[in-house]
Amino acid sequence: MAREIWRPGNMLYPIPAVMVSCGRENETPNIITVAWAGNVCSSPAMLSISVRPERYSYDIIKETGEFVVNLTNKKTAKQADWCGVRSGRDYDKFKEMHLTPLKSNKVSAPGIEECPVNIECKVKQIIPLGSHDMFIAEVMCVDVDDTYLDEKGRFDMHRAGLIAYSHGEYFELGQKLGKFGYSVVKKKKQGRKKKS
């Protein structure tokens, strides 16, 4: 088996492709598609998004200190792609993509009604990194479309059809392989106990 050595690059794939909505008072809200996003802390719940300073949404998020991360799925994949290649300077993305601004519970930025999950965030820190600045934010509220809940009230990943991004392509999440800790769970012995 041969191995190749490549120059440094972004190879941590797949990653979530999310639509981040933001807005300033008395202005049309905007959507930016972000692939550099991830969890950074569980208590308090925090996440990060990284945005290029030249992007239209950058100043909006920096000034307001708020945004909503909207998880994307098969139904919203085309809108997510379009919002990633068009600028809010030139288009009303909600209008062009037939998306509905959803009033948030804890922040002033709207969510996107068509997305299965809306994660409302407040910026806690901005870290300049190079091509992108990282916005570290606390999760203030999570709004879930109950269409995607199972009979026990849990979020059903399969039903939601969430998408991931890898090397310029979008993929729907597929087959479940296991759950956290499944590698160490002891299997129960099969068969009936003998009567004494």
One Martini backbone bead per residue (centre of mass of N, CA, C, O) as a GRO file, in nm:
protein
  196
    1MET     BB    1   0.095   0.037   0.024
    2ALA     BB    2   0.045   0.368  -0.066
    3ARG     BB    3   0.156   0.704   0.004
    4GLU     BB    4   0.064   1.048   0.024
    5ILE     BB    5   0.197   1.382   0.014
    6TRP     BB    6   0.050   1.679   0.111
    7ARG     BB    7  -0.037   1.974   0.139
    8PRO     BB    8  -0.177   2.189   0.325
    9GLY     BB    9  -0.527   2.129   0.419
   10ASN     BB   10  -0.870   2.076   0.385
   11MET     BB   11  -0.958   1.735   0.531
   12LEU     BB   12  -1.212   1.774   0.724
   13TYR     BB   13  -1.417   1.517   0.633
   14PRO     BB   14  -1.715   1.573   0.680
   15ILE     BB   15  -1.944   1.858   0.684
   16PRO     BB   16  -2.146   2.095   0.759
   17ALA     BB   17  -2.426   2.247   0.585
   18VAL     BB   18  -2.513   2.580   0.660
   19MET     BB   19  -2.756   2.820   0.741
   20VAL     BB   20  -2.699   3.164   0.805
   21SER     BB   21  -2.881   3.390   0.992
   22CYS     BB   22  -2.934   3.751   0.956
   23GLY     BB   23  -2.978   4.091   1.113
   24ARG     BB   24  -3.095   4.421   1.079
   25GLU     BB   25  -3.247   4.685   1.155
   26ASN     BB   26  -3.432   4.782   0.879
   27GLU     BB   27  -3.348   4.513   0.726
   28THR     BB   28  -3.273   4.269   0.522
   29PRO     BB   29  -3.234   3.962   0.564
   30ASN     BB   30  -2.978   3.705   0.582
   31ILE     BB   31  -2.783   3.450   0.397
   32ILE     BB   32  -2.530   3.209   0.487
   33THR     BB   33  -2.310   2.971   0.377
   34VAL     BB   34  -2.165   2.717   0.597
   35ALA     BB   35  -1.882   2.489   0.664
   36TRP     BB   36  -1.744   2.641   0.906
   37ALA     BB   37  -1.868   2.429   1.154
   38GLY     BB   38  -1.906   2.387   1.524
   39ASN     BB   39  -1.845   2.240   1.811
   40VAL     BB   40  -1.697   2.361   2.146
   41CYS     BB   41  -1.933   2.318   2.372
   42SER     BB   42  -2.157   2.186   2.630
   43SER     BB   43  -2.079   2.372   2.908
   44PRO     BB   44  -2.185   2.567   2.750
   45ALA     BB   45  -2.348   2.590   2.470
   46MET     BB   46  -2.127   2.580   2.180
   47LEU     BB   47  -2.023   2.752   1.877
   48SER     BB   48  -1.893   2.772   1.536
   49ILE     BB   49  -1.804   3.022   1.292
   50SER     BB   50  -1.662   3.086   0.964
   51VAL     BB   51  -1.577   3.413   0.819
   52ARG     BB   52  -1.537   3.625   0.575
   53PRO     BB   53  -1.493   3.967   0.586
   54GLU     BB   54  -1.618   4.020   0.283
   55ARG     BB   55  -1.877   3.932   0.370
   56TYR     BB   56  -2.190   4.053   0.420
   57SER     BB   57  -2.251   3.906   0.703
   58TYR     BB   58  -2.018   3.986   0.884
   59ASP     BB   59  -2.109   4.272   0.984
   60ILE     BB   60  -2.378   4.185   1.099
   61ILE     BB   61  -2.268   3.990   1.314
   62LYS     BB   62  -2.071   4.184   1.451
   63GLU     BB   63  -2.284   4.408   1.531
   64THR     BB   64  -2.513   4.217   1.669
   65GLY     BB   65  -2.422   3.927   1.793
   66GLU     BB   66  -2.606   3.752   1.584
   67PHE     BB   67  -2.742   3.416   1.508
   68VAL     BB   68  -2.855   3.146   1.281
   69VAL     BB   69  -2.849   2.800   1.276
   70ASN     BB   70  -2.937   2.608   0.981
   71LEU     BB   71  -3.032   2.312   0.907
   72THR     BB   72  -2.978   2.094   0.642
   73ASN     BB   73  -3.145   1.936   0.364
   74LYS     BB   74  -3.267   1.796   0.091
   75LYS     BB   75  -3.487   2.028   0.058
   76THR     BB   76  -3.237   2.270   0.106
   77ALA     BB   77  -2.983   2.236  -0.081
   78LYS     BB   78  -3.025   2.443  -0.310
   79GLN     BB   79  -3.045   2.693  -0.128
   80ALA     BB   80  -2.770   2.663   0.005
   81ASP     BB   81  -2.603   2.692  -0.249
   82TRP     BB   82  -2.709   2.967  -0.347
   83CYS     BB   83  -2.635   3.125  -0.078
   84GLY     BB   84  -2.315   3.063  -0.134
   85VAL     BB   85  -2.301   3.225  -0.441
   86ARG     BB   86  -2.459   3.465  -0.322
   87SER     BB   87  -2.529   3.806  -0.251
   88GLY     BB   88  -2.684   4.029  -0.026
   89ARG     BB   89  -2.618   4.284  -0.199
   90ASP     BB   90  -2.807   4.162  -0.457
   91TYR     BB   91  -3.001   3.984  -0.264
   92ASP     BB   92  -3.304   3.834  -0.160
   93LYS     BB   93  -3.288   3.526  -0.036
   94PHE     BB   94  -3.562   3.462   0.070
   95LYS     BB   95  -3.716   3.536  -0.188
   96GLU     BB   96  -3.557   3.375  -0.409
   97MET     BB   97  -3.590   3.087  -0.223
   98HIS     BB   98  -3.860   3.062  -0.067
   99LEU     BB   99  -3.813   3.171   0.225
  100THR     BB  100  -3.885   3.178   0.584
  101PRO     BB  101  -3.900   3.388   0.830
  102LEU     BB  102  -3.819   3.310   1.174
  103LYS     BB  103  -3.906   3.372   1.474
  104SER     BB  104  -3.731   3.417   1.744
  105ASN     BB  105  -3.676   3.366   2.099
  106LYS     BB  106  -3.360   3.508   2.179
  107VAL     BB  107  -3.329   3.657   1.903
  108SER     BB  108  -3.340   3.882   1.625
  109ALA     BB  109  -3.270   3.678   1.439
  110PRO     BB  110  -3.369   3.482   1.195
  111GLY     BB  111  -3.492   3.205   1.083
  112ILE     BB  112  -3.568   2.896   0.901
  113GLU     BB  113  -3.856   2.729   0.849
  114GLU     BB  114  -3.752   2.492   0.642
  115CYS     BB  115  -3.581   2.405   0.871
  116PRO     BB  116  -3.543   2.160   1.117
  117VAL     BB  117  -3.311   2.349   1.254
  118ASN     BB  118  -3.269   2.614   1.506
  119ILE     BB  119  -2.976   2.804   1.615
  120GLU     BB  120  -2.946   3.025   1.868
  121CYS     BB  121  -2.704   3.305   1.873
  122LYS     BB  122  -2.428   3.441   2.074
  123VAL     BB  123  -2.162   3.635   2.071
  124LYS     BB  124  -1.834   3.604   2.248
  125GLN     BB  125  -1.616   3.565   2.005
  126ILE     BB  126  -1.340   3.693   1.798
  127ILE     BB  127  -1.120   3.518   1.563
  128PRO     BB  128  -0.848   3.579   1.391
  129LEU     BB  129  -0.697   3.355   1.125
  130GLY     BB  130  -0.726   3.485   0.814
  131SER     BB  131  -0.949   3.417   0.587
  132HIS     BB  132  -1.091   3.380   0.869
  133ASP     BB  133  -1.340   3.433   1.114
  134MET     BB  134  -1.419   3.341   1.443
  135PHE     BB  135  -1.736   3.260   1.582
  136ILE     BB  136  -1.812   3.251   1.916
  137ALA     BB  137  -2.106   3.084   2.048
  138GLU     BB  138  -2.402   3.089   2.223
  139VAL     BB  139  -2.661   2.886   2.299
  140MET     BB  140  -3.004   2.993   2.349
  141CYS     BB  141  -3.162   2.814   2.124
  142VAL     BB  142  -3.379   2.537   2.014
  143ASP     BB  143  -3.549   2.480   1.703
  144VAL     BB  144  -3.798   2.225   1.629
  145ASP     BB  145  -3.938   2.031   1.395
  146ASP     BB  146  -4.188   1.793   1.465
  147THR     BB  147  -4.163   1.622   1.203
  148TYR     BB  148  -3.860   1.508   1.319
  149LEU     BB  149  -3.999   1.333   1.533
  150ASP     BB  150  -4.037   1.083   1.727
  151GLU     BB  151  -4.233   0.896   1.949
  152LYS     BB  152  -4.012   1.011   2.186
  153GLY     BB  153  -3.905   1.311   2.093
  154ARG     BB  154  -3.680   1.262   1.894
  155PHE     BB  155  -3.440   1.322   1.674
  156ASP     BB  156  -3.465   1.226   1.326
  157MET     BB  157  -3.218   1.190   1.108
  158HIS     BB  158  -3.347   1.029   0.877
  159ARG     BB  159  -3.600   1.206   0.836
  160ALA     BB  160  -3.440   1.481   0.784
  161GLY     BB  161  -3.198   1.464   0.571
  162LEU     BB  162  -2.922   1.546   0.622
  163ILE     BB  163  -2.633   1.738   0.531
  164ALA     BB  164  -2.315   1.718   0.366
  165TYR     BB  165  -1.973   1.831   0.315
  166SER     BB  166  -1.741   1.739   0.030
  167HIS     BB  167  -1.540   1.863  -0.187
  168GLY     BB  168  -1.797   2.029  -0.328
  169GLU     BB  169  -2.012   1.828  -0.197
  170TYR     BB  170  -2.331   1.677  -0.148
  171PHE     BB  171  -2.471   1.483   0.135
  172GLU     BB  172  -2.662   1.239   0.253
  173LEU     BB  173  -2.731   1.095   0.523
  174GLY     BB  174  -2.707   0.766   0.629
  175GLN     BB  175  -2.627   0.493   0.770
  176LYS     BB  176  -2.644   0.338   1.061
  177LEU     BB  177  -2.373   0.204   1.278
  178GLY     BB  178  -2.431   0.346   1.562
  179LYS     BB  179  -2.370   0.424   1.903
  180PHE     BB  180  -2.271   0.559   2.168
  181GLY     BB  181  -2.073   0.288   2.299
  182TYR     BB  182  -2.106   0.020   2.119
  183SER     BB  183  -1.804  -0.101   2.146
  184VAL     BB  184  -1.855  -0.175   2.483
  185VAL     BB  185  -2.100  -0.342   2.464
  186LYS     BB  186  -2.246  -0.610   2.599
  187LYS     BB  187  -2.372  -0.896   2.499
  188LYS     BB  188  -2.634  -1.088   2.520
  189LYS     BB  189  -2.721  -1.389   2.596
  190GLN     BB  190  -2.840  -1.656   2.439
  191GLY     BB  191  -3.109  -1.807   2.559
  192ARG     BB  192  -3.216  -2.029   2.792
  193LYS     BB  193  -3.273  -2.114   3.099
  194LYS     BB  194  -3.218  -2.366   3.311
  195LYS     BB  195  -3.378  -2.590   3.491
  196SER     BB  196  -3.339  -2.726   3.835
   0.00000   0.00000   0.00000
